[in-house]
Amino acid sequence: MTRVLTNCFVYTGDATHRCIPDAAIRIDGGHIRWIGPRGALPTGVDDEAMDCQGRVVMPGLVNTHTHGGLGLHRGVCDVGDFQAWAKVLSPHTSTLTIQDNRHGCELAVLEMLRNGITTACDCTRYGADVFSEVARTIGMRSLSGALANSPNLRSAGRPNWPLALEETKRALERRGSDPLCRFYVGAHSPYNCTPELLVEIKRAADDLGLPVVIHAAENRAEIEIVQQRHGCRPIAHLDRLGLLDSRALLAHCVWLDDDDLARLARSGAGVSHNPISNAKLAAGIAPVPAMRRLGIPVGLGTDSTLSNNSLNIFQEMKFAALMQRASSLDGSLIENRDALAMATLEGARAMGWDDEIGSLEAGKAADLIVLDLDHPLGLTAERVMSDLVYAAGPQHVRHVMVAGETVFADGRFTRVDEGEILGRIRRHYRS
């Protein structure tokens, strides 16, 4: 049986940012089979129709960088720059167990799906498969893995290499064929990993045919540390070691010079832009317009609730646009279509998943959200795109669909009992 969404205003999120008033979408086998004006919808005898009542339908939001396992520690530190923040959080994160990780991931996935996020790239230190298992159970798509570090450079906690690689291999054996689950081999950062470990991580990723995920050029102190140790900036360091290519995803990339930008553009690497986390930790403002002019894929990320407090890509879209305008005094740097692209198709491209997700097009996965938006003058392409960037939020999300399955509808999750999960977590930590 096919499912048809009718009577909706569709923002496709494709390369042309096409909008279709009074649209219809036919879904079969988890994929979009047809999309266009409702009046042109081919009839099907086995269609199951869903009347969207004039609501807006858009691609599911893509979160290119988060740490779900840290979801238990929202509000631990709201003052200080990155270095001060890191010192405060270390006692909290160094003793986390796999069970803590799982509980944090449950909280994070529930929040993200409720907020219209259908895909997330998650980063942990231990339990490379925990987020993907939780996400799959609740109904979310994920790119998951663990970020390795060198014990002599990051002493908190036990060593996690080659454990991270072993966990990733086991995850591939268990869920490698699941369309909702993809995996990577990761490194924490150029300053928390020796050159030898970075090369080993890249070799392992290539052997498995997986991407590499790493924090890079996040703050000014990192630039100074890497220059002192290796005689070059972090991006040049990663490039010289062979980590930069089209299967690399770099989180943050705030402190970039012209040479860094050129190296990223030549490599094809993707970037996760985390504007709210960067601002909260006083890390700076990433040169997003310059990256996008050079064709570098830039997606949006929330980072963790430790450095952001919420997992809300709608906020990231708005903040990404406003920060660039405020800092440059140029109101045209990030237009609505730019912010929307980073939250959807460009984010998928940065993660190497744009063949399946990021836009509503025939042949792609049916990952979408239905929003209850309205305008006193009526919905037009310009008004809808403006509202999605500057006015919309989780409170407008009515339905969330992943791979053609409705996993959140009218405030309730369809696969799991949210109240049971939250109650279980509360009892565990309050007993």
N, C-alpha and C positions, 0 to 999 in steps of 0.2 A: 504493500500500500504506500502510495506517495502522500506527502503532506504539502498543502499549499497555504501559504500566508497571503492573505488578500487585504485590500482596503488599508494600505500602509503607505507612508512616505519614506522612500528608501534613499539613504545615502550609501552609495556602493563602496566608496573608499578606493575605487580603482585609480589607475594612473591619470585619468581625466577628471576625477572627483565628480563623476556623474551622479546626479540626483534624479529620482523618478517619482513624481507625484502620482498618487492613486495607482500604486504598483502591486505586483504579485510576485511571489517567489515559489517555485516548485522544488521540493526537496525529496530525494530518494536515496536510500543507502548511505545516509550521512553526508551527502554532497548536494550542492545546488545543481539542479538539472536545467532550470530555465529561470530567467529573471527579466522583467520588463513591465510595460504598462498593463494594467489589469485587463483592459479591453482586448489585448492581443494574446491573452493566456490560452494556450492550447487546452482543449478539454480532455479530461481523463476520467474514465468511469470509476476508478478506484481511488480518486482523490479524497483526502480528508482535509477539509477546509478549516482554517483558523482565521476568523475575522479580527484584524488588529485594530479596528475601530478608529482608523485615521492616525494611529500612533506612528512614531518614527522608528525605523529599523536601520541599524548600522552594523558594521563588522564588530565582532567582539574585540575588546581592548587587549592590547599586548603589553605585558609588563616585562621588560627586558632585563631587569635586575632586582632581585629581592633576596631576603634571607628569612624564609618562613619559620625556621626553627628558633628564631629569636623573638617570636611573637608573644612570648610570655613576659617580656621585659620592657613593654612600652612605658615611657616616662621615667626610666632609670636615671637619665641625665639630659637635662634640657639647657644646660649652661656650659659655655666653653667652646674652644675650637676643637679640631680633630684630635690633637694630642691630649688635651685635657679630658675630652670625652672618652678616648680609648683607655685612659688610666682608670676612670670610674667604672667602665663596663667590664674590664678584664676579670675582676673577681666573680662577676655574675656569669660570664660566658665560659670561663675556663673549667667550670665544674658541671656543665650541662651534660646530661646523660642522653642516650638514644631515646628514652621515654620522654624526656623534656623536649627533645627535638620533635618528636611525633606530636606532642600536645601543641607545641608552637605552630607546627605546620597545619594542624587541624584548624586552629584559630585563623591563621593566615588565609587558607584556602576558602573558608567560609566567608571571610571579609571580602576577599578579592572577587569571588563569584557574585556576591551580593552587589558589589560595586561595578559589575559589568566586565570584569577582566576574565577572559576565557583561556588565556595562555600566559604562563609565567616562566621565566628563567630563574631557578632557585639555586642559591649557593649555601653550602654548609661546610663544616670541617669533618664531621663524622656522620656516617649514615647516608651515603650517596644516593640511596634508593628510597629514603623515607618520604621525601616530598612527593615523588612520583606516585608512590603507593597511596598516600593520602589523597592526592589530587585525582587520581584515577577513580578512587572509591566514591568521592563526592561528585565527580563529573567534570574535571578541569583538565586541560591540556598542559603539558609541562616539558621543559628542557631542564634536566636535573643533573647534579653531580656534586663533587666535593673539591674544595680548593686546598691544594697541598701547600705545605710550608716547610721550611728548613728549621729544625729545632734550635740550632745555634743562633738563628736570627729571630725566632718567635718562640720564646720559652714557655708561654702560658699553655697549659694542657699537654697531653702526650703527643708524640710524633704521629703524623697521619699519612705518611708515605712509606712504603707502597700500599698501605691499607686502603687509601682512597681508590687506587687503581684496582685492587682486588674487589672492592665493593662495586665498582662500576662494571667490571666484567660479570659479576654475579647478577647485577641488575639487567645487563644485556641478555643474559641467558633466560632470565625470568620474564622480562617484558620487552625484549627487543623487537618483537613483531606487533606490539600494541600501538595502534595509530595515535593514541593520546600521549605516548611516552617517548621522549628522545633524551639522549644523555650526552654528556661532554666529559672531558678530562680537564681539570682546572688547576690553576696556581693562584695563590692568594695575591701576590704582588711582586714587582721587581725588587722591592726592598726586603721582603720576607722570604725570598727564595734565592738560593745560590744559582749562579749561571749553570752549574752542572745539573741541578734539579730541573731548571726550566727546560734545558735541552732534553732531559729524560722524559719530562711530561709531554713535550711536543712529539717526541718519537713514539711514545705510547699512544697518543691521540691519533697519529697518522697510521699506526699499525691497526688500530681499531676502526679507522675511518670516521673519527669523531671530531667535533670542534674543540677548541681550547677557549676557556673563559678565564679572565684575569682582571683584577683591579689595576688601573694604570693611570699615572699622572693625576692623581686625585687631589693632592695638595702641595703647597710650596715646599714643605719639609721633605717630601718624597723626592722632589727634584734634586735638592741639595744632597740627600743621602746617596742617591744613585750616582750622582756626579762625582762625589768623593770616592766612592768605592770603585767605579768602573770608568770614570773619565768621560761620561756622556750622559745625556738625559734618558729617562725611562723608555721613551718610544724608540729612540735610536738603539738602546741596549736590547730591547726585545727584537728589533729588526735584525740586528747583527747576529743574534742567537737563532734566527730563523723562525720566530714565533708568529710573525705577522704575515697572514695570508687571508684568503677569502673565508676561511673557516675559523677565524679568530673573532671573539667578541670581547671588547674592552670596556669595562665599566668606568664611568666618570670622565676621564680625559679632559680635565679642567685646565691644566697648565700645559698648553701646547704652543710651540713657536712655529714659524713658517716651515722649518725643516721637518718637525713632527707632523704637521699637516700633510706635507708632500709625501712623507713615508706612508702614512695611513692611506692616502689616496691611491698610491701605487700598489699597495698591498691588497686592497679590496676588503680589509678588515672592517667589521661593524663596531659601532660605538653605542653604549647605553648611557643616555643623558639622564642624570638624576637631579633635577634643579632644586627641589625642596630639600633633599638631604644635603646637597652641596652648600646651600644657603644656611641651613641650620648649623652645620659644622664649620661655618666661616671658611669654607674651602675656596670659594670664588665662583665665577660665572664662566662656564665653558663656552668656547668660541663656536657655538652651534651654526650660525649663519656661514661662517667660513668653511666649516666641515661640509655643510650641505652644498655649498657652491662648488666644491671640489668633487662632489658625487660620493662622499663617504656616507654609507648608510647610518642614520642616527635614529635610534628608537628611544622611547621614554621608559624610565624605571623609577620605582618608588624607594629602592633600597629597603632597609628593615624598619620595623616599628621602633627600634632603638634610635635611629637617626632621622626618623620622619614622623612617627607616631600614628600615621595612617597609611593605608594601601589604596590610594585613590588616583587613578590615572587622569580623571577629569581635572583634579587639582593640578596635576603635573602639566597638563596641556596649557592651562591658563597661566600658571606661574612661569613656564618656559617662555611663553610669548611676552609676558609683562616684564620679566627680568631683563630680557634682551633690549626691549624698548627703553626701559628706565635707565639702563647703564650706558646706552649709546645715544640717547636722545633722538632715536630714529624710530618713528612709529610704523615703519613698513618692513622691518627686518623679518619678523615672523608673522606671516599672514595666517588666517584661519585654516586654509588648506595645508599649510606647513605643519601646524600643530596637530591637526587630525592625521596627517600622514605619519608623523612620528609615533602617534598612539596606536596605529593600525598597520598599514602595509609596510611602511619603512621599518617599523619595529620588527615585523616578521622577516623582512629582508636582512636586517642586522643579525638575526638569529639563524639565518639560512633556512627559513621555513616559508618563504613567500610563495613557494610552489603550491602550498596547501591552504594557507590562512592569510588574513590581513585585509582581504577585500571580499565583497559579495559579487562573485562572477560564476558563470556556469562552469562546472568542473571542479570548483574549489569546495573545501569542507564547509558545511553549514554551521559555522560558528558565528553567532549573531546575538544582538541584544535589541529588545523592544523597549522604547522609552516613551513615557507619557509627557510629551512636550506640546505646548500650545502657544499661539501668538494671537493677540487681539486682531491683527490685520491679516491673519492667515499664514499658513506655512509656505515659504518659498525656499529655493535653494540657499539664497543668501542668509535668510533668517535662521534656517535650520543649522547651517554650518556655524553661524555666529553663536547660537544657543548651545551647541554641542561643546564649543570651546569655552565660552564665557559664562554660561548660565546653568548648564546641566550638571547633575551630580547623581550620586547613588540613589537619592530619594526619587529620581525619575525612572529608575530601572524597574520594569514590570516583569519581563521575561528574559531569561538567559538560555541560549541554546548552544550546545557543543556537539559537533558531529551529528547534527540533526536531532539530537535528543534535548528536550526541555529539562534542564537540571535545576532551574529556579523559576518559580511562577508565583506572582502575586504575594511576594513576601515569604514564600516557603520553599525549602529545598525538596526536591522530589525523590532523591536517592537515599537521603539520610535524615535522621531526626536531629535537627540542630539543638533543640533543648536538651536532649539526652547527652550529646557531645559536650556542651557547655557545662551541664551539671556534673558530668563525670570529671571534667578537668578541675572544676571548683572544689569538688570533694577531695580530689587527690592532693591539692596544695593547701587546703584548709584543715585537713584532718590532723 
